[in-house]
Amino acid sequence: MFSTLANADISDPLPLHPSNAIRQMYIFEIAKKLGLSDSKHIIRKAAELRRLCDIQFDSSAIEVGEICKAIICLEIAASGWEEVIVDRPTFIKLSGMSEKAYNRSLNAMQNGLGVKTKLDIRELGIRFGCVRLIPFVQKGLSLYKDRFLASLPASRRTSADFTRPVFTAVAFYLCAKIHKLKIDKLKLIGVCGTSESEFFFVREVLWHNVLVHPTWIGIVP
């Protein structure tokens, strides 16, 4: 779920400006193809995100067309609602881009807009066909948070950030490994929008500080 947009409140309706109206109609047509035509709140937010692309950063620098920008804005907007499952393969297919290029453009636009996303464990479970891992991932992340916070001075505990997608993705990957389930690691890295080096670093941290904890003895191979 996105938590902030730099200097913007996208929860408000768009002002009735001609360019905004055209942008919203354009995004609505794409939303219909993505099965989001009934989600008016998502369409409004996607249209505002698209407008902010031209205000807050040079969106031409990411070198994607208008349709792709609209699709990416719709994904970012939809990811802010827990009741909506974002079917990224469908978004990618409609964009006409490769999965790698789409993820790269998505990350660039999120960074340019100042949007922070939270990777949903349930969505990962559905996307990778490992729904039964969800409670184990939740347990692993909770245990890591508790152990990490316990190691910090009290003054720093309130500022610790566990919402970054890489933590959820790594916990999901390690739980799949423990349960001997095959996960496309590179695809997972692309989904969480991180680099391979950061993914591997967090993997080592979680493995040694969480998954070898006594409460996990018996399920770690």
C-alpha positions as CSV (number, residue, x, y, z in Angstrom):
1,M,0.0,0.0,0.0
2,F,1.4,3.4,-0.9
3,S,1.9,5.6,2.2
4,T,3.0,8.9,0.8
5,L,3.1,11.1,-2.2
6,A,5.5,14.0,-2.1
7,N,3.6,17.3,-1.7
8,A,0.3,15.8,-2.9
9,D,-3.0,14.4,-1.6
10,I,-4.3,12.1,-4.3
11,S,-7.4,11.2,-2.2
12,D,-9.2,14.4,-3.4
13,P,-11.2,14.4,-6.6
14,L,-9.5,15.9,-9.6
15,P,-10.3,19.6,-10.3
16,L,-12.5,20.1,-13.4
17,H,-9.7,21.2,-15.6
18,P,-9.9,20.2,-19.3
19,S,-6.5,18.4,-19.3
20,N,-7.4,16.5,-16.2
21,A,-10.8,15.4,-17.7
22,I,-9.1,14.2,-20.9
23,R,-6.5,12.3,-18.8
24,Q,-9.1,10.7,-16.7
25,M,-11.1,9.6,-19.7
26,Y,-8.0,8.2,-21.3
27,I,-7.1,6.2,-18.2
28,F,-10.7,5.0,-17.9
29,E,-10.5,3.3,-21.3
30,I,-7.3,1.5,-20.2
31,A,-8.9,0.6,-16.8
32,K,-11.7,-1.1,-18.6
33,K,-9.2,-3.5,-20.3
34,L,-7.7,-4.2,-16.9
35,G,-11.0,-4.9,-15.2
36,L,-10.9,-1.8,-13.1
37,S,-13.7,0.3,-14.7
38,D,-15.9,0.1,-11.6
39,S,-13.1,1.3,-9.3
40,K,-13.7,5.0,-9.8
41,H,-11.4,5.9,-6.8
42,I,-8.5,4.1,-8.4
43,I,-9.1,5.8,-11.8
44,R,-9.1,9.2,-10.1
45,K,-5.9,8.5,-8.3
46,A,-4.2,7.1,-11.4
47,A,-5.2,10.2,-13.4
48,E,-3.7,12.4,-10.6
49,L,-0.5,10.3,-10.5
50,R,-0.2,10.8,-14.3
51,R,-0.6,14.5,-13.9
52,L,2.1,14.6,-11.1
53,C,4.5,12.7,-13.4
54,D,4.7,15.9,-15.5
55,I,5.1,18.1,-12.5
56,Q,7.4,16.4,-10.0
57,F,9.9,14.9,-12.4
58,D,10.8,14.5,-16.1
59,S,8.7,11.5,-17.0
60,S,10.0,11.5,-20.5
61,A,13.4,10.4,-19.1
62,I,12.1,6.9,-18.4
63,E,11.4,6.5,-22.2
64,V,8.0,4.9,-22.2
65,G,4.9,5.9,-24.1
66,E,1.7,7.4,-22.8
67,I,-0.2,4.1,-22.7
68,C,2.6,2.5,-20.5
69,K,2.6,5.5,-18.2
70,A,-1.1,5.3,-17.7
71,I,-0.9,1.5,-17.1
72,I,1.8,2.0,-14.5
73,C,-0.1,4.8,-12.8
74,L,-3.1,2.5,-12.6
75,E,-1.0,-0.2,-11.0
76,I,0.4,2.2,-8.4
77,A,-3.1,3.5,-7.6
78,A,-4.6,0.0,-7.4
79,S,-1.8,-1.3,-5.1
80,G,-3.1,1.2,-2.5
81,W,-6.2,-0.9,-1.8
82,E,-6.0,-4.2,0.0
83,E,-9.2,-5.5,-1.6
84,V,-7.7,-5.2,-5.1
85,I,-5.3,-7.9,-6.3
86,V,-3.0,-6.5,-8.9
87,D,-2.6,-9.0,-11.7
88,R,0.8,-7.7,-12.9
89,P,1.2,-10.1,-15.9
90,T,-2.0,-8.6,-17.3
91,F,-0.6,-5.0,-16.8
92,I,2.7,-6.0,-18.4
93,K,0.9,-7.7,-21.4
94,L,-1.2,-4.7,-22.1
95,S,1.8,-2.4,-21.9
96,G,3.6,-4.3,-24.6
97,M,6.8,-4.2,-22.6
98,S,9.0,-7.0,-21.4
99,E,8.6,-7.9,-17.7
100,K,12.1,-6.5,-16.9
101,A,11.5,-3.2,-18.7
102,Y,8.1,-2.8,-17.1
103,N,9.5,-3.4,-13.6
104,R,12.3,-0.9,-14.3
105,S,9.8,1.7,-15.5
106,L,7.5,1.1,-12.6
107,N,10.3,1.6,-10.1
108,A,11.5,4.8,-11.9
109,M,8.0,6.3,-11.7
110,Q,7.5,5.3,-8.1
111,N,10.8,6.9,-7.2
112,G,10.0,10.0,-9.2
113,L,6.6,10.4,-7.6
114,G,7.9,9.7,-4.1
115,V,5.5,6.8,-3.7
116,K,6.3,4.1,-1.2
117,T,4.6,0.7,-1.7
118,K,4.0,-2.1,0.6
119,L,4.4,-5.6,-0.9
120,D,1.3,-7.6,0.0
121,I,2.1,-11.2,1.3
122,R,-1.3,-12.4,0.1
123,E,-0.7,-11.1,-3.4
124,L,2.7,-12.8,-3.5
125,G,1.2,-16.1,-2.4
126,I,-1.4,-16.0,-5.1
127,R,1.0,-14.8,-7.8
128,F,3.5,-17.5,-7.2
129,G,1.0,-20.2,-6.3
130,C,2.2,-20.6,-2.7
131,V,-0.8,-19.4,-0.6
132,R,0.0,-21.8,2.2
133,L,3.2,-19.9,2.8
134,I,1.4,-16.7,3.9
135,P,1.3,-17.5,7.7
136,F,4.9,-18.6,7.7
137,V,6.0,-15.4,6.0
138,Q,4.0,-13.3,8.5
139,K,5.6,-15.2,11.4
140,G,9.1,-14.8,10.0
141,L,8.7,-11.0,9.5
142,S,7.2,-10.6,12.9
143,L,10.1,-12.5,14.5
144,Y,12.7,-10.5,12.6
145,K,11.0,-7.2,13.6
146,D,11.0,-8.2,17.3
147,R,14.6,-9.3,17.3
148,F,15.8,-6.3,15.3
149,L,14.0,-3.8,17.5
150,A,15.4,-5.5,20.6
151,S,18.9,-4.9,19.3
152,L,18.3,-1.1,18.9
153,P,18.5,1.7,21.5
154,A,15.1,2.8,22.6
155,S,15.6,6.2,20.8
156,R,15.9,4.5,17.4
157,R,13.1,2.0,17.6
158,T,10.3,4.3,16.5
159,S,12.1,5.2,13.3
160,A,12.8,1.6,12.2
161,D,11.2,0.9,8.8
162,F,10.0,-2.6,8.0
163,T,7.6,-1.7,5.2
164,R,10.2,-1.9,2.4
165,P,9.1,-4.6,-0.1
166,V,12.5,-6.3,-0.1
167,F,11.9,-7.6,3.5
168,T,8.6,-9.2,2.5
169,A,10.0,-10.7,-0.7
170,V,13.1,-12.2,1.0
171,A,10.9,-13.7,3.8
172,F,8.7,-15.2,1.2
173,Y,11.6,-16.6,-0.8
174,L,13.2,-18.1,2.3
175,C,10.0,-19.7,3.5
176,A,9.5,-21.2,0.1
177,K,13.0,-22.6,0.3
178,I,12.3,-24.1,3.7
179,H,9.2,-25.8,2.4
180,K,11.0,-27.0,-0.7
181,L,8.9,-24.9,-3.1
182,K,10.5,-23.5,-6.2
183,I,10.2,-19.7,-6.6
184,D,11.5,-17.7,-9.6
185,K,14.0,-15.6,-7.7
186,L,14.7,-13.1,-10.5
187,K,11.0,-12.5,-11.0
188,L,10.5,-12.0,-7.3
189,I,13.3,-9.5,-7.2
190,G,11.6,-7.6,-10.1
191,V,8.3,-7.6,-8.3
192,C,9.7,-6.1,-5.1
193,G,11.6,-3.5,-7.1
194,T,15.1,-4.0,-5.6
195,S,18.5,-5.0,-6.8
196,E,20.0,-8.5,-6.7
197,S,22.7,-7.3,-4.3
198,E,20.2,-5.8,-1.8
199,F,18.1,-8.9,-2.1
200,F,21.0,-11.2,-1.3
201,F,22.1,-9.0,1.6
202,V,18.7,-9.0,3.2
203,R,18.5,-12.7,2.6
204,E,21.6,-13.3,4.7
205,V,20.4,-11.1,7.5
206,L,17.0,-12.8,7.7
207,W,18.5,-16.3,7.4
208,H,21.0,-15.8,10.2
209,N,18.9,-13.7,12.5
210,V,15.4,-15.2,12.1
211,L,15.2,-18.5,10.4
212,V,17.8,-20.2,12.6
213,H,16.0,-18.9,15.7
214,P,15.0,-21.8,18.1
215,T,11.3,-21.4,17.4
216,W,12.0,-22.4,13.8
217,I,14.0,-25.5,14.7
218,G,12.5,-28.5,13.0
219,I,11.4,-26.8,9.8
220,V,14.8,-25.4,8.7
221,P,16.5,-27.9,6.4
